[in-house]
């Protein structure tokens, strides 16, 4: 099998960086793979010891019952027995190590940077396969939610909780994921995004979640419990509505684009005051400037801010320096631009099924550039 060869290279220290990521992602994807790996590892370690073939049945009749057995033969058999015991001990030991790593909230599992992950309240990190199924359970074994393919759905509130218990869903570059919270609110996470949320909201309290990245919210209406999205600098407060919120840490602006309903945006550093919050109407966006701490409200091109839901990138007179991160997140690539003049060039384009190579060919029609694409690495000279 191809994976066997990669594991063999991994153990010998000859694996490429890509093979290392693939093997580590495979190991942590489920318990069975981890056990296979540690079994493989134990056999590999044993194979590095000196080989000594001994017929134990023959040894018993020849060496135990015979007074003419030599010390040399006893030593060879003893070494074989010790080697077998060592392999058995290693197999048992690594099994417990694996279990400890899974159950120990302080442990840090080996996780590929390309994996969608779910961090539970006890610190345990689980990998979510986009085409798989799984259940989310608490420390007592109670089922909190279930995953089917690219959607994670939490159970509606059945019993009142006394404290908030949080999970954190993280989506890497090049992927998207859909989650339905316990109140019925649907959140679609864009690439390079993490969302921290309670597994169950408390009755009568504000429904608060914490966003780092970009997501589209369809908030379940509950007049008694406002829904609040917290970012590092800006909060969005709603009752029930549809809106897009982009709050990547590397971007200069935090954009809230309202599709339906109404929202209030305000500085997260202060307590909420409706008289000081900025109201937003459908078809408009609120743009928070991180540098001057000001909010600007203007009419928005809704499609440009929400078509990522359909796998599209829409650019309208956008400087190249603002496009780079969008491409990196969407295509899971790394772009190094050594042509500073290109940063200020404006581009208008729309992409959906195009490859990253086709995207750069389109850019090249507007501004001739010298670039090289090597797997995920793109260098512009």
C-alpha positions as CSV (number, residue, x, y, z in Angstrom):
1,X,0.0,0.0,0.0
2,X,1.1,3.6,-0.7
3,X,0.5,4.6,2.9
4,X,2.8,1.7,4.1
5,X,5.6,3.1,2.1
6,X,5.1,6.6,3.4
7,X,5.0,5.3,7.0
8,X,8.2,3.4,6.3
9,X,9.8,6.6,5.1
10,X,8.4,8.5,8.1
11,X,10.0,6.0,10.5
12,X,13.3,6.0,8.7
13,X,13.4,9.8,8.6
14,X,13.5,9.9,4.8
15,X,9.9,11.2,4.3
16,X,9.3,14.4,2.4
17,X,7.5,17.3,4.2
18,X,4.3,16.4,2.3
19,X,4.6,12.7,3.3
20,X,5.1,13.8,7.0
21,X,1.9,15.8,6.9
22,X,0.0,13.0,5.2
23,X,1.2,10.3,7.7
24,X,0.5,12.5,10.7
25,X,-3.0,13.4,9.5
26,X,-3.6,9.7,8.8
27,X,-2.5,8.7,12.3
28,X,-4.7,11.2,14.1
29,X,-7.8,10.6,11.9
30,X,-9.0,7.7,14.0
31,X,-8.0,5.3,16.8
32,X,-7.6,2.3,14.4
33,X,-5.1,4.1,12.3
34,X,-3.1,5.1,15.4
35,X,-3.0,1.6,16.6
36,X,-1.8,0.4,13.2
37,X,0.9,3.0,13.2
38,X,2.2,2.1,16.6
39,X,2.2,-1.6,15.7
40,X,4.1,-0.8,12.6
41,X,6.5,1.3,14.6
42,X,7.1,-1.5,17.2
43,X,7.9,-4.0,14.4
44,X,10.2,-1.5,12.8
45,X,12.1,-1.0,16.0
46,X,12.3,-4.7,16.5
47,X,13.7,-5.1,13.0
48,X,16.6,-2.8,13.8
49,X,17.8,-5.3,16.4
50,X,20.1,-8.1,15.5
51,X,18.1,-11.0,14.0
52,X,18.4,-14.3,15.9
53,X,16.3,-17.2,14.7
54,X,15.8,-19.9,17.4
55,X,13.4,-22.9,17.5
56,X,12.1,-22.6,21.1
57,X,10.5,-26.1,21.0
58,X,13.8,-27.5,20.0
59,X,15.6,-25.4,22.6
60,X,13.4,-26.9,25.3
61,X,14.2,-30.5,24.4
62,X,17.8,-30.0,23.5
63,X,19.0,-27.4,26.0
64,X,16.8,-27.9,29.1
65,X,16.8,-31.7,29.0
66,X,20.3,-32.0,27.8
67,X,23.2,-31.5,30.1
68,X,25.5,-30.8,27.1
69,X,23.8,-27.5,26.2
70,X,26.3,-24.6,25.7
71,X,26.2,-21.2,27.4
72,X,26.4,-19.6,23.9
73,X,23.1,-21.2,22.8
74,X,21.4,-20.1,26.0
75,X,22.6,-16.6,25.4
76,X,21.2,-16.6,21.9
77,X,17.8,-17.9,23.0
78,X,17.7,-15.5,26.0
79,X,18.3,-12.6,23.6
80,X,15.5,-13.7,21.4
81,X,13.1,-14.0,24.3
82,X,14.1,-10.6,25.6
83,X,13.7,-9.1,22.1
84,X,10.2,-10.5,21.9
85,X,9.3,-9.2,25.3
86,X,10.7,-5.8,24.4
87,X,8.4,-5.7,21.3
88,X,5.4,-6.8,23.4
89,X,6.2,-4.1,26.0
90,X,6.6,-1.5,23.3
91,X,3.2,-2.5,21.7
92,X,1.5,-2.3,25.1
93,X,3.3,0.9,26.0
94,X,2.5,2.8,22.8
95,X,-1.2,1.8,23.1
96,X,-1.4,3.5,26.5
97,X,0.6,6.5,25.2
98,X,-2.0,6.8,22.4
99,X,-4.9,6.6,24.8
100,X,-3.3,9.1,27.1
101,X,-2.8,11.5,24.3
102,X,-6.4,11.3,23.3
103,X,-7.8,11.6,26.8
104,X,-5.3,14.0,28.3
105,X,-6.7,17.5,27.9
106,X,-3.2,18.9,28.2
107,X,-1.7,16.9,25.4
108,X,-1.2,18.3,21.9
109,X,-2.0,15.8,19.1
110,X,-0.2,15.9,15.8
111,X,-2.6,17.6,13.5
112,X,-2.2,18.6,9.8
113,X,-2.6,22.3,9.1
114,X,-5.0,21.3,6.4
115,X,-7.4,19.5,8.7
116,X,-10.8,20.8,10.0
117,X,-10.6,20.6,13.8
118,X,-13.0,20.7,16.7
119,X,-11.7,21.6,20.1
120,X,-13.8,20.4,22.9
121,X,-14.3,22.1,26.3
122,X,-11.7,19.9,28.0
123,X,-9.0,20.9,25.4
124,X,-9.3,17.6,23.4
125,X,-8.9,18.3,19.6
126,X,-10.7,16.1,17.1
127,X,-10.2,16.0,13.4
128,X,-13.3,16.3,11.2
129,X,-13.4,14.5,7.9
130,X,-15.5,16.4,5.4
131,X,-17.0,13.2,4.0
132,X,-17.4,11.4,7.3
133,X,-19.9,11.1,10.2
134,X,-19.2,11.5,13.9
135,X,-20.9,12.4,17.2
136,X,-20.0,15.2,19.6
137,X,-20.2,14.0,23.2
138,X,-19.5,15.7,26.5
139,X,-17.3,14.3,29.4
140,X,-20.3,12.3,30.7
141,X,-20.9,10.6,27.3
142,X,-24.0,12.7,26.5
143,X,-24.5,13.3,22.8
144,X,-24.4,17.1,22.1
145,X,-24.5,17.0,18.3
146,X,-23.6,15.0,15.2
147,X,-21.6,15.5,12.0
148,X,-22.7,14.4,8.5
149,X,-20.3,15.4,5.7
150,X,-19.6,19.2,5.7
151,X,-22.2,20.0,8.4
152,X,-22.1,19.8,12.2
153,X,-25.5,20.0,13.9
154,X,-25.9,20.5,17.7
155,X,-29.0,19.3,19.5
156,X,-31.6,21.8,20.5
157,X,-31.7,22.8,24.1
158,X,-33.5,20.0,26.0
159,X,-32.4,20.7,29.6
160,X,-31.3,24.0,31.1
161,X,-27.6,24.2,31.8
162,X,-26.1,26.3,34.6
163,X,-22.9,27.2,32.9
164,X,-21.6,27.7,29.3
165,X,-19.5,25.0,27.8
166,X,-17.6,26.0,24.6
167,X,-16.4,24.2,21.5
168,X,-14.2,25.8,18.9
169,X,-14.5,24.8,15.2
170,X,-11.5,25.7,13.0
171,X,-11.5,25.6,9.2
172,X,-8.2,25.8,7.4
173,X,-7.3,27.5,4.1
174,X,-9.0,26.1,1.0
175,X,-12.0,24.7,2.9
176,X,-15.4,25.7,4.2
177,X,-17.7,24.2,6.8
178,X,-21.3,24.6,8.0
179,X,-22.5,24.4,11.6
180,X,-26.0,24.6,13.2
181,X,-25.9,25.8,16.8
182,X,-28.3,24.6,19.5
183,X,-30.7,27.5,19.0
184,X,-31.0,26.7,15.3
185,X,-28.7,29.5,14.1
186,X,-26.8,28.4,11.0
187,X,-23.2,29.6,10.5
188,X,-21.2,28.9,7.3
189,X,-17.5,29.3,8.0
190,X,-15.1,30.5,5.2
191,X,-11.5,29.3,4.8
192,X,-9.1,30.3,7.5
193,X,-11.8,30.8,10.1
194,X,-12.5,29.7,13.7
195,X,-15.7,30.0,15.7
196,X,-16.0,29.6,19.5
197,X,-19.5,28.9,20.6
198,X,-21.5,27.3,23.5
199,X,-22.7,23.8,22.9
200,X,-25.9,25.0,24.5
201,X,-27.0,28.6,25.2
202,X,-28.4,29.5,28.6
203,X,-32.1,30.4,28.8
204,X,-32.7,34.2,29.0
205,X,-29.0,35.1,28.5
206,X,-27.4,36.7,25.5
207,X,-26.3,34.2,22.8
208,X,-22.6,35.0,22.4
209,X,-20.1,33.5,19.9
210,X,-16.6,34.5,19.0
211,X,-15.4,34.8,15.4
212,X,-11.9,34.9,14.0
213,X,-12.2,35.1,10.2
214,X,-15.3,35.2,8.0
215,X,-18.7,33.6,8.3
216,X,-22.3,34.0,7.1
217,X,-24.9,33.9,9.8
218,X,-28.6,33.0,9.6
219,X,-29.6,33.8,13.2
220,X,-32.6,32.1,14.7
221,X,-35.0,34.8,16.1
222,X,-35.3,35.1,19.9
223,X,-36.3,38.5,21.2
224,X,-35.5,37.6,24.8
225,X,-31.9,36.6,23.9
226,X,-30.0,38.8,21.5
227,X,-27.4,37.1,19.4
228,X,-23.9,38.7,19.7
229,X,-20.9,38.0,17.5
230,X,-17.7,39.0,19.2
231,X,-14.6,39.9,17.2
232,X,-11.4,41.4,18.6
233,X,-12.6,45.0,18.1
234,X,-16.1,45.0,16.8
235,X,-19.3,43.3,18.1
236,X,-22.5,42.7,16.1
237,X,-25.8,42.4,18.0
238,X,-28.9,41.0,16.4
239,X,-32.2,39.4,17.2
240,X,-32.7,37.3,14.0
241,X,-31.2,38.1,10.7
242,X,-28.9,37.2,7.8
243,X,-25.5,38.9,7.5
244,X,-21.9,38.3,6.6
245,X,-19.1,39.2,8.9
246,X,-15.4,39.3,7.9
247,X,-12.9,39.8,10.7
248,X,-9.5,38.3,9.6
249,X,-6.7,39.5,12.0
250,X,-4.4,40.4,9.1
251,X,-7.0,42.6,7.3
252,X,-7.2,46.4,8.0
253,X,-11.1,46.4,8.0
254,X,-13.8,44.4,9.7
255,X,-16.8,44.3,7.4
256,X,-20.4,43.5,8.4
257,X,-22.7,43.2,5.4
258,X,-26.4,42.9,6.1
259,X,-28.6,40.8,3.8
260,X,-31.8,40.6,5.8
261,X,-33.2,42.0,9.1
262,X,-31.3,44.5,11.2
263,X,-28.1,44.6,13.3
264,X,-26.3,47.0,15.6
265,X,-22.5,47.2,15.4
266,X,-20.4,48.7,18.2
267,X,-16.9,48.8,19.7
268,X,-16.2,45.6,21.6
269,X,-14.1,47.4,24.2
270,X,-17.1,49.1,25.7
271,X,-20.3,48.0,27.2
272,X,-23.3,47.9,24.9
273,X,-25.2,51.1,24.6
274,X,-27.9,51.2,21.9
275,X,-27.6,55.0,21.6
276,X,-23.9,54.7,20.6
277,X,-24.2,51.6,18.4
278,X,-24.4,52.0,14.6
279,X,-27.6,50.5,13.1
280,X,-27.4,48.7,9.8
281,X,-30.1,48.3,7.1
282,X,-30.3,45.5,4.5
283,X,-28.0,46.2,1.5
284,X,-25.5,48.2,3.5
285,X,-22.2,47.3,5.2
286,X,-20.5,48.7,8.2
287,X,-16.7,48.9,7.8
288,X,-14.6,49.2,11.0
289,X,-11.1,50.7,10.4
290,X,-8.7,49.1,12.9
291,X,-6.3,52.0,12.5
292,X,-8.5,55.0,13.3
293,X,-11.2,53.1,15.3
294,X,-13.9,54.5,13.1
295,X,-17.0,52.9,11.6
296,X,-18.2,53.9,8.1
297,X,-21.6,52.8,6.8
298,X,-22.2,52.6,3.0
299,X,-24.3,50.8,0.4
300,X,-22.7,47.4,-0.3
301,X,-22.3,45.1,-3.3
302,X,-23.9,42.1,-1.5
303,X,-22.7,39.6,-4.1
304,X,-19.1,40.7,-3.7
305,X,-19.3,40.0,0.0
306,X,-21.3,36.8,0.0
307,X,-20.6,34.9,-3.2
308,X,-17.8,33.0,-1.4
309,X,-20.8,30.9,-0.2
310,X,-21.0,29.6,-3.8
311,X,-17.2,29.1,-4.1
312,X,-16.7,32.4,-6.0
313,X,-14.3,35.3,-5.7
314,X,-15.6,38.6,-7.0
315,X,-13.1,41.5,-7.5
316,X,-14.1,45.0,-8.5
317,X,-11.3,47.5,-8.8
318,X,-9.4,45.8,-5.9
319,X,-5.7,46.5,-5.3
320,X,-3.6,43.5,-5.8
321,X,-2.2,43.8,-2.2
322,X,-5.8,43.2,-1.0
323,X,-6.3,40.2,-3.3
324,X,-3.3,38.2,-2.1
325,X,-4.8,37.0,1.2
326,X,-8.1,36.2,-0.5
327,X,-6.3,33.9,-2.9
328,X,-4.2,32.3,-0.2
329,X,-7.2,31.5,1.8
330,X,-9.4,30.3,-1.1
331,X,-6.8,28.2,-2.9
332,X,-4.7,27.2,0.2
333,X,-1.5,28.6,-1.3
334,X,1.4,30.9,-0.2
335,X,2.1,33.9,-2.4
336,X,5.3,35.9,-2.2
337,X,5.2,39.2,-4.1
338,X,8.6,40.7,-4.9
339,X,7.1,43.3,-7.3
340,X,6.0,46.2,-5.0
341,X,4.6,48.2,-8.0
342,X,2.0,45.4,-8.5
343,X,0.5,46.0,-5.0
344,X,-1.3,49.1,-6.2
345,X,-2.6,47.7,-9.5
346,X,-6.4,47.4,-9.6
347,X,-8.1,44.2,-10.9
348,X,-11.7,43.4,-11.8
349,X,-12.5,39.7,-12.2
350,X,-14.7,36.9,-11.1
351,X,-13.5,33.3,-10.4
352,X,-15.3,30.1,-9.3
353,X,-14.0,26.9,-10.9
354,X,-10.7,28.3,-12.1
355,X,-7.4,26.9,-10.9
356,X,-4.9,29.2,-9.3
357,X,-2.8,28.9,-12.5
358,X,-5.8,30.1,-14.5
359,X,-6.3,33.0,-12.1
360,X,-2.8,34.2,-12.6
361,X,-3.1,33.9,-16.3
362,X,-6.1,36.2,-16.1
363,X,-4.2,38.7,-14.0
364,X,-1.4,38.5,-16.5
365,X,-3.7,39.8,-19.2
366,X,-4.1,43.1,-17.3
367,X,-0.6,43.4,-15.8
368,X,2.2,41.4,-17.3
369,X,4.1,39.7,-14.4
370,X,6.9,37.2,-14.0
371,X,5.6,34.5,-11.7
372,X,6.3,30.8,-10.9
373,X,3.9,28.3,-9.4
374,X,5.4,25.3,-7.6
375,X,2.7,23.3,-5.9
376,X,1.4,25.6,-3.2
377,X,4.2,28.1,-3.5
378,X,3.8,31.1,-5.8
379,X,6.6,33.7,-6.3
380,X,6.1,36.9,-8.2
381,X,9.3,38.6,-9.4
